[in-house]
Amino acid sequence: MDNIVDSLNKAYEKFVLASASVMESKESAGGQKASLTDAALENFKEKWELFRVACDQAEEFVESVKQRIGSECLVDEATGLTTASGGGQPAAATGAATSLPPISAVRLEQMSRAVRWLVLELQRGSGVAPGSVHSSSTGFDTRFAEDSTQ
């Protein structure tokens, strides 16, 4: 994370210096078009692009961290490992009521993979091939034993 912040900071500083250089070259040319101003503008464009790339990389990092935190919270919630406010004890130990019983992290990961696979298939526009998802008449995926007992 420090590398991303440092990279973003350096790109920003170079961008600001390039913009100051454009202003100075324009001022020294008296508002006339000059090769010095053109060179400064080219440098400015380059630094602007580099700054945008650094911003995009930082944004991607933040998004990945948000997804990781969300996934961890989802696993904690599903497995009953969420902490009650202030106690540090699992919510189940403090008597917090949940509407769903906890499931195993392995089961949650299996379901998550199945959902991701279906999303990818739908995004490709192919839909689900006949027979590729083995659904029972109850609407549960029979590949998972826990679903068939519900």
Salt bridges, closest charged atoms under 4 A:
ASP38 OD1 - LYS33 NZ 3.69
GLU42 OE2 - LYS45 NZ 3.69
GLU46 OE2 - LYS47 NZ 3.72
GLU49 OE2 - ARG52 NH1 3.16
GLU63 OE2 - LYS66 NZ 3.18
GLU109 OE2 - ARG113 NE 3.26
GLU109 OE2 - ARG116 NH2 3.37
GLU121 OE2 - ARG124 NH1 2.40
ASP141 OD2 - ARG143 NH2 2.41
GLU146 OE1 - ARG107 NE 3.36
ASP147 OD1 - ARG107 NH2 2.65
